[in-house]
Amino acid sequence: MGHEAFGPTMCNTIEHDAVVIRNARVIDPASGQDTIGDTALADGVVVDQAAPDAAEFDATGMILCPGLLDIHVHLRDPGQTHKEDIATGTAAAAAGGFTFVACMPNTNPPLDTPEQIRYVLERTADVGSCAVGPIACITQDRAGVQLVDMPELQRMGAVAFSDDGDGVERDEVMRDAFTMAQQIGAVLIQHCEYKEISAGGVMHLGGASGRLGLPGLDPRSEEAMIERDIALSRETGGRYHVAHISTAKAIDLVRCAKRDGVPVTAEVCTHHLLLTDEDVRIDDTNTKMHPPLRTAQDVEACRLALLDGTIDCIVTDHAPHAAYEKAAGFLQAPPGIVGLETAVALAAKAMIASSMGDWAELIAWFTTGPARALGLAAPGITAGKRANLTLIDPNETWTVDAEKLRSRSKNTPFDGWELTGRPIATICGRTWRGGLLPV
């Protein structure tokens, strides 16, 4: 189809009383449903039968699924709103098909107090285009020394705990964190990196870094922390989630731990499913990421780990940076890229276009997988439940235009890529956002 879904002038919003979505392929991984049919909504709820005056949307050839989840997003709010804020970040999320995102706590100030958790939730209620679950810090000021008040932050609405951007390096601190997490039923999300091993590397340590003359980041910095943390999770029973896993050896560590019954889950970023260290360009700091782009063998391992369940979900690690920051040169520029608006299409390119997966699996990696990782109720399409839904056109071919992204920042290495598959609408309760609206 040729519609300009979620283009700069096309992201319309309506409040609907009653809608029937006709002829969609309804994929609901939680229930196992994968059928062609109609779905009726009334007053923001899925219902068994459409109202006589319901507006209609012909979704022939499209996929209707539970609203997508991204559990690794940087909204930069508070303190870094020149890059992104809750309004622009959730608008980008909705344009990418997401009805829920979990935001990382490396803001300024960090999300390490009840007041900061309250700020995120209240600001989302005021300006958000989708739901936001704040992830609180593991340690105060993300310094890796003193634990936050995890029970109180969880009571205020924190959905998990992480010092993302830094790993918790002290064994005794991480052991105490796992013990507390086990007691309150929380999950710890670890940015896996020992700084002494990574030693200021700016790209994967290997042949490509040598040819480019750039400092290499040793993959052992990631793998060693995962190995340590799995041992602590095994010892304490605390739930452990590996953020942005990126190497084949790291994946093998998680695979073995899962076989042993250790409560560990893992996520992979869309860019780690597609790009390798051979794609790094000194003149394009949008190819600088953290963890860095790895080898082709690592990319293949990430894809296979999704298929066998070692990796539970796909995330974006949406990391907006201002243009002047990314223009500082490869050594000085901050790592990371925006990803919310390209996530579905990039995942489809990596897993479906390669004939490794299908749409039902892809949707599970964006719905039941992330929900399982955070211990959230699995999203579904169930009569009587709130309508958090995503409509996807799996056949739309479109070209990424960085300047048209709804994110405040435009730092993507995928500018100009032609992709296939795109969310065309998100439905959050009574609110329908998209390029095509019911009539």
N, C-alpha and C positions, 0 to 999 in steps of 0.2 A: 504494500500500500504506500501511497505517496504523501500521506499527511505529515505535517511538520509537528510531530508530537513534542510537546514541551519546549518548543522554540521560544525565543525571547518575547514574542507577542502572543504566543499561543497557550501559555500556561494559565488557562482560565479556571475559575473556581465558582461552583454553585453549591447551594445548600438544597438538598433534595428531600422531599417528604416520602416519595415512593418511586422506585425505579425497578424495572425488570431488565436484566441483562440476558439477551437471547442468543442461543446457538454458540456459546463459547465452549471451548474445551476446558472443563473444570478440573483442575489438578489440585488435590488436597492431600499432601503427603501424610498428614496426621491420621486421616481415616482410610487412606489408600484409594480414594476416589480418583478416577481418571476417565471422565465420560463427557460426551457432548450433551449440553442441556441448557436450561434456563435457570437463572438465580434471581429471586425477588428480594427487594430490600424495602423496608418501611421504617421511617423515623430513625434511621441509622442502625437498624437491626436486620439481620438475615431472617426472612420469614418463609413459611411453607408455600404461601399462595400470593400472587401479585394482586395488589389493589386494582379495582376496575379503572381508576384514573391514573395508573402508574405511567410515568414517562418510560419510553422504551429506548434501548440501546442495542443495535444489531452488532453482535460481537463475532459474527461468522469468521472463522479463520484465526481467531485470537484465543489467548489463554487467560482464564480467570483463575487466580490462585490467592491463597492467604497473603496478606500484606507482608512484604519482605522485611527482614531484619538485618541490620549491620551492627555488629557488636564491637567494632573498633573504629571510632570516628573521633577526629579532633575538631571541636567546634570553636576553639580558641577564645572562649568566653567564660570567665572574665579575663581582661587584661591584654589580649592580643587581637582586639577586634578590627585592627587594620587588615588582618588576614582573613577573618571570618567571624561571624557571630551566630547566635542561636537562630536569628531570623533567616539569614542568608544560608546557613548550613542546613537547616531543616527544609528550606525551599529546594535546595539542591538534592536533598534526600528524597523528598516527594517526587521531584522530577526524575529521579533514578528508580522509582518504584518502591521506595522504602516507607513503611508506616511506623517503624520504630528504629531508633539508633541508640547505641550506648556510647556516651562521650567519655573520653579519657581525661584524667585529672591533671595533666601537666599544663595547667593554665597559670595565670598570674593574678592573684594568689592561687595556689593549688587547691584542689578540692579535698581538703583535709579537715574541715570543720563542719558542724551542722549548718552553720550560716551559709557556707558555700554550696552545700547540697540544696538547701532551700532556695537559694538564688537561681540555680539552674532550673529547678522545677517550676518556680513562679514565673521566671522569664519565658520558659517554654509555654506555659499556660497563656501568657499574654501574646506572644508573637510566633509560636511554633507552628509549622506546617505538618509536623508529625510528632509522635510521642518520643520523648528522650528519657533514657535511663542513665542517671549519672553514675559513673564508676569513681569511687573514692580512692584516695591514696592508701597504700599499705603503711607507709611511715610518714611521720610529720615532716612537712615541707619536702617530701620525697627525698629526704637526706639519707635514708637507709639505716637509721640509728634507733629511733624511738617509734613504737607502733602508735598509730592513731587509735581513737576510741571506736573500734570497729562495731561493737554492738549499737552504740548510739548513732553512728553514721548509717548503719543498716536500717535502724528504726526510722531515720529521717527519709529514707528512700534510695540509698545507695544499692545498686544491683550487683556489685562486685567490688573487688579491691585490686589496685595495681599502682605501681610507681612508674608507669609506662614512660619511656624515654630513658629510663635507667633501670637496671636490674638491682634487686636487693642482694648485695654481695655477701653480707655477713651471715654465716651459717646460723648463728644463735638467734639472730633477728628473724630470719626466714622460718626457723623452726617454731619460734613463738607465734609467728603469724599463722602458720599452718595449724597450730594447736588451737588458736582462737577461732580460726575459720571453721574448724571441725566442730567446735562447741556451738557456734551460732548458725551453722549450715550455710556458710558463705563460700564463694569461690575466689581463689587468688589467680590473677592474670599476670603472668610474668613476662616482662621484656627481658629476654634471655641474652645477657652479655656481661662477660667479665671484662672490665675496661683495661686491665693490665694485659689481657691477651689480645683484645681488639686493637689496642695501642695506636689509636688515632687514625686507623684505616678509613679510607673514603670510598673504596669499592672492594669487591671480592678479591682476596689474595689468590693470584693465579697467573696464568700466562697473559691474560688480557691486561691486568694491572702492570705487569712487567713491560709490556709493549708500550703502554700509554705513559709509563713513568709516574704512576700515581701510587700513593701508599696503600698497601693491601690490608684488608680486614680479614683476619684469620677466622675461618668458620668454627674453629675450636672454641672461640669465645661464646658462641651460642650453644654448642653441643655440651660443653662442660657444665654450664649452668642448668641445662635441662636434666643432665644426669644427676647432679646434686639435688635438684628439686624433686625429681621422681623418687629418690631415696627418702627425702623428708616426707613426701606425700605418703609413701608406703609405711613409714614409721608412725606417722600421726593420724592417718586416715583423712587428712584435709584434702579438699577438692582443689585440683590444679588444672589451669588452662594455659597452654602455651600460645603466646601471642605470635603472630606473623612468622610461623615456622618456615625455614627456607633451605635446609640442607637435607640430603639423603640420609646422612648418619643421624641427624636429629630425629627424622621421621622413624628410623629404625628403633631408636630409643623409646619413642612413644608407642610404637607398635608392640614392642615386647612388654612394656608396662601395662598396656591394655590387656594383653593376653594373661598377665598375672593378676588382673583384677584391681590394679591401682586406679583410683578415681581421677584419671587424667583425660583431658580433651585437648583439641588443637584446632587452629585456624590457619588458613593460607590466604595471602593477598592475591587479588586478580593479577597484579603485575608479575608476581612470582610464578604464575602459571603460563606466562607468555614471553617474557623478556629474559635475556641472559646477560652475563658480563660482557659478552661480545657486542652487545647493543650500547654499551656505555660510550659516550662521546664527551671529550673534554669541553667542547664548545656548547654542550647542552646539559646544563645542570639539572634538568628535569629527568635525567637518567641517574641521578644520585639519590639513592634511597637507603633506608636503614631499617632492617637488615638490607645489605646491598643485593643487587641482582647477582644471582649465582650462576652455575654452569648449566649447560643443556641437560646433563645427567640429573642435576638437582631439580630442574623444571619437570622432567619426566617423572621423577620420584614423587613430586608434589601431586601431579595429576593421578598417578596410580594410587596414592594414599587416599585421595578423595574417593576413588572407586571402591577400595577395600574397607573404608570406614576408619582408617587410622586418623585421618583429618576429618573433623566433624563439619566444618563450615567454611564458607568463603567470606572474606571481609575485604574492605577497601583500604584500611589504615589511611583514610581521607586526611591528608596533611597539607592544608592550604598555607602558602607563603606568598608574600607580596613580591611583585616583579623585581623591585630593587634588591630584595634579599637574595633572590635566585640569580641575580646578575653579578653577584660578588665574586664569581670565579669558582671553579670546581672544588678547590681546597676549602674555601671559606663559606660557600653557600650552604644553607641548611638542607638536610635531606628530606625527601618526601614529595608526594604528588597528590593532587585532588583525584578522587575516584568515584564519588557517589553516582554521578550521572552517566558514567561509562561502564559501571560494574556488570550489569546483566549482559550487555553485548560482548564485553571482553571475556566473561566467563563462558558465554556461548561459543565464542571463537576458539577458546582454549579446549573446551570439553565436547562440544557438539559438532562443530565444524571438523574436528579431528576424528570424529566417530568414536570417541572414548566414552561419551555419556549421552543422555537424552534430556529433554525438557523436564520430565518428572524428577529426575535426579538433581538437575540444576536447581529446581525450585526447592527441593528438600535441603540443599546446601545453603539456601538463603532463608529457610523457615524453621523446620523442625531441628536442623543441626545447630544453629545458633541458640535456639531456645533451650535445647538440651544442655549446651555448654554453660549457660548462665542459670540453669535450673528454673526457667520460666515455663509457664503453661504453653504447650505447643499451640501455635496459631492454627486455626481451621476455619472452615466454612460450614457453620452449624446453625440451624434454625434456633432463634432465640438469643443468639450471641451478637455482640457488636460487629458491625461490618467494617473490618479492617482488611481491605482487599486490594489486589493489584491486577490491572489488565495489561497484558503484554501482547504486542504484535510480533510473533516470532519470525516473520518474513520481511519486515521492513528493513530496507538497506538505507543507511544514512552515513553521513560523513561527520566526524567529530570536528567541531569548530570551537576552539578554546574560548574565543571572545564571546560566544553565545552561552557559555556555561552560566548557570545561575549562582554558582559559588562566587564569593567575592574575589577569590584568587583564581588564576587561570593556569597554574603550573601543572601541565600534563605532557608526557612524552607521546601521547596518542593523537595530538592535533593533526588533522588531515587524514587519519585512518578511516577507511571505509569499513563499516561494521554491519552486521545483520542481527536483527532482534532488538526490540526496544520497548520499555514500558510506555504505555500511552495514557494511563490514568492511575491515580491512587485514590482510594475511597477510605476515608477515616470517619466512621460514624455517618453523619448526614452530609459531610463535606466531600465533594468530588472535585479533584484537581486533574486537569489534563488538557491536551490539545483538542480532543473530541469529547463532546458532552451529550448526555441524553436529550432526546427531543420528544 
